[in-house]
Amino acid sequence: MSSAAQLREPDLAWRVPQKWVYMAASAEYDGSGVTAAPFRVLGPLEVSGELGAVYVAPGRQEIVLGALVLELNRVVETTYLVDVIWDHDPPKTARTQVQICVSRLRKALADGGVDATIETRAHGYVLRAPEDATDLGNFRRLVAEAHALARDGLKVHAVDALRPAIGLWRGRCLAGVPSEVLAGTAAQLDESRLEAVETCMRLELELGRHEHLVGELQQLVASHPLRERLRGHLMVALYRSGRQAEALDAYHQGRAMLSEELGLDPGRELRDLAQAILTDDADLALAEPAEPRSLVATPLSEAVQERGADPNPVVTPRQLPADIGDFVADDVIVSAVCDAVTEGREKGQLNVVLVLGGPGVGKSTLARHVAHRLATEYFPDGQLYCDLRGPDGQPMLPAQALGRFLRALGVPGQAIPDALDERAEMYRSLLADRRILVLLDDAVSESQVMPLLPGTGSSGVLVTSRGQLTALPGTRRFDLEPLSPEQGVQLLGRIIGERRVESEREAARALIRLVGGLPLALRIIGARLAARPHWSLISMWHRLENEHRRLDELAYGELSIRASLSLSYDGLAAADRRLLCLISLAEGTEIPSWLGAALIDDRTPNPADLLEPLIDRRLLDITAMDQGGEFRCGLSQMVRTFAHERLPAEIPEAERTGAVRRMVGGWMALAERAHKEIYGGAYTIVTGRAERWYPPEDYVRRCLRDPLGWLESEQTNLLNAVELAARSGLDELCWELATTLVTLFEARGYPELWERTHQVALTAVQEAGNERGQAAVLGSLGTLHLHRGEHEAAGPYLSAALEIFERIGELRGQALCLRDLARIERHHGDDDRALALYESAERNFVRAQDVIGRAHVLGEMAHITMRRADFARTRSYLDEALGICRSAGFDRGQALALRRLGQMLMYQQQYEAAERTLLEVLAMVRASGDLVGAGYVLHDLGRVNAHLRRVGQAVEYYSQAARIRERILDHSGVAAVRADIVAILGRRRTSVG
């Protein structure tokens, strides 16, 4: 049985689809009147998409695509693809080369706007596309419908179906594709074409069209001289046209050729026909003579009128670009967008849904996926699509987009009006009461979108944009975020294979972090890895690790992060482009609103306004609100890299240095102000001559309502500013900022950050020969060692710092060093020497007018006199220190003085009074977030409760203190607390024994 006869015939009556209507016929069966399918194999392999012809590289790619097209929507096993490419002895890399071919074909189809995807399956691949996406599929469908019509006696309509089916052929199937395996399949399909031709000729002879068929049949017989059925049709046509002798001559020519070439006689059917012609057999006459008809097939209007159909069928546009098989997104967002597009349509409301996001975040991909998901069920009357960015990257005019839509809706070009409002009116009229989905991709402005909105709620509108488009009325907005780590892993797995990703899962996660989960970047990475199966994921990470080459690496074919970002960047005003480039100098993941003003030295009272154009273009993202009620912005790694790459071209080096100086100067001004708010003034800190840049005062006041909390929240930015200052040669700003941050490090217990910033600052001041800076940093490092209980290590730092401070006449610096040297003497047990050093420190603090520094020294002196049981002098020191701290508003100093008072009460064995005082102090330090102070007070409370024989409560306080000491890396403090725990538990066991 022939392949044509094996086709399943439809149960429903045949209707002529508009795109298959045959408008002209010739001896070559010209099918130009049939809308070309994207994939054409009935002749040389051809592919076309939205952008025209799609280039497919000859050789292996042609073979793979040909095999996939022949099995449209069915899985083609990889082993079969290997066989069709290599007839014998495939190489060891055969499967890998197939993967490369598939990857390149995917790119070619996507770039060409072809409505199809190649999906990966467990053992092969499947080309996923609509059933009418191939000329072969359309040919088979038309032939099957023709057979059904012929059985029903509708021979005219059967011919009307066969003519366009035959016209789809442009030559031999897959002509020029070099594969022996595919050649065998193609030969079978060539046979089905000839069978369709023979059936068509038979039907037309039965319709009495013999006179018109003679010339066509003569050409067919000349091309296929051994096809006896075609020769028989020619003989009948000649006989019925009154050309009996020519009919017999055609027979004799065929018999001679068969005998000469094959040594055979004609078949019985052809011999019987020749005999019938010779004897003028009556059976050769038409059973029902038909009125001669033109060879040109029935025009569309007649064809549909014969069936009682609408002579002016409505055009159904299907313009959606292809969905992608490896789509990955947040299912919640996808479902929400689907619901937003479809909900309330029964009430007549027009749903306009905006999918917003930055460059490369996957807006267009998600919108296309949603559109395909909704198309058949909710918008069966068609889907319109337009990339509003335009092919040249410039925004498309609304009138131009409307012209495209009107033509897609069947309006002839000459009937499209010139005026924008008239085009919009015609467009809305055509869409009225029709269920059409309009997808507007990469919209730039509201004015571009408004004329493209339908006038009724039967349709839906899906818009993607990098901007906000807040002026569009009645819209639902969805902000798209980059992929999560798990989603990123899933996307890479779908592109390069799950096994490959699972074998290097940590490297995959590192890649995802490096590009911030940006889908476009991950798709490029996946494409490059798919094209290079021998590359490891970690090798790809190493390629991207170099920030200077990252954007070069993130390009593959037409996919490019740089190109995607350029569209947004080029649309900015010159001032905004400069600002973005300067912002790339800031290295934190979040930036405060004042920073942009500092970079360009703009003293506006509303610095956040400067960032709005960048936020509107999605080059900056709002990430949080700061303590001052202003928004904080995030700069993605990709945008930062892009902007930093543009920096030299946009900003001269001198301006860049000035911008960095102002930015770090702004951090310095705020950190210094925070210190003053905490200490009641510029106390206990050595200051320098670095230039500050002051943000608006109103903002500063709001921001520093909780100064220690602000320092904590800006910790990362402040650390980055120290390191940036060092790299930029701003040694004065570097050491000042580093030592000012001790306010945070000491209170919240960050000794490792203390050391990190100070080592950076020490290198900077030493290279610059900055003596004051060296002394300040050395002295602060000495304090850090004391903070860690490393008394022996602290001495050399403090002595070196003191020597420099004495030489340059820095009184506060001298006082701070003397204070800490006294702590070392106390540790060594020399209280007399310690007291003398404290008294020297106090005098220098007085001369430097540093009241808080003096109060701290008084508290330390009180500790010595307390241990000597000189409680009157101790109380005097503490009362004076407490009064100073209260007057300055220094809460931490008050807590320290009260703690010493609680300790004195312990020495006096007034344990209940000591406990009350220490509990008050504990509440104070916890309220201020003073973690270090809390550790000390909890230790004191443990001792008080031990004296009161509350063993359980004492152990609880000790345990809390130990956990804090461990957290702040105070190893000697931890040892002291644990010793007290062992002591109290040991006493309890002894008493029980």
Secondary structure, DSSP 8 states (H G I E B T S, - for coil): --TTTTS---SS-----GGG------TT---TTS---SEE-SSS-EEEETTEE----TTHHHHHHHHHHHTTTS-EEHHHHHHHH-SS---TTHHHHHHHHHHHHHHHHHHTT-S-EEEE-SSEEEEE--GGGBHHHHHHHHHHHHHHHHHTT-HHHHHHHHHHHHHT--SSTTTT---HHHHHHHHHHHHHHHHHHHHHHHHHHHTT-HHHHHHHHHHHHHHSTT-HHHHHHHHHHHHHTT-HHHHHHHHHHHHHHHHHHHS----HHHHHHHHHHHTT-GGGS-SS------SS---HHHHHHHTT--SS-----B------TT----HHHHHHHHHHHHTTGGGT--EEEEEE--TTSSHHHHHHHHHHHHHHHH-TT-EEEEETT-TTSS---HHHHHHHHHHHTT--GGGS-SSHHHHHHHHHHHHTT---EEEEEEE--HHHHGGGS-SSTTSEEEEEESS--TTSTTEEEEE-----HHHHHHHHHHHH-HHHHHHTHHHHHHHHHHTTT-HHHHHHHHHHHHH-TT--HHHHHHHHH-TTTHHHHSEETTEEHHHHHHHHHHTS-HHHHHHHHHHTT--SSEEETTHHHHHHT---S-GGGGGHHHHHTTSSEEEEE-TTS-EEEE--HHHHHHHHHHHHHHS-HHHHHHHHHHHHHHHHHHHHHHHHHHHTSS-SS-----------HHHHHHHTSSHHHHHHHTHHHHHHHHHHHHHTT-HHHHHHHHHHTHHHHHHHT-HHHHHHHHHHHHHHHHHHT-HHHHHHHHHHHHHHHHHTT-HHHHHHHHHHHHHHHHHHT-HHHHHHHHHHHHHHHHHTT-HHHHHHHHHHHHHHHHHTT-HHHHHHHHHHHHHHHHHTT-HHHHHHHHHHHHHHHHHHT-HHHHHHHHHHHHHHHHHTT-HHHHHHHHHHHHHHHHHHT-HHHHHHHHHHHHHHHHHTT-HHHHHHHHHHHHHHHHHTT-HHHHHHHHHHHHHHHHHHHHHH-
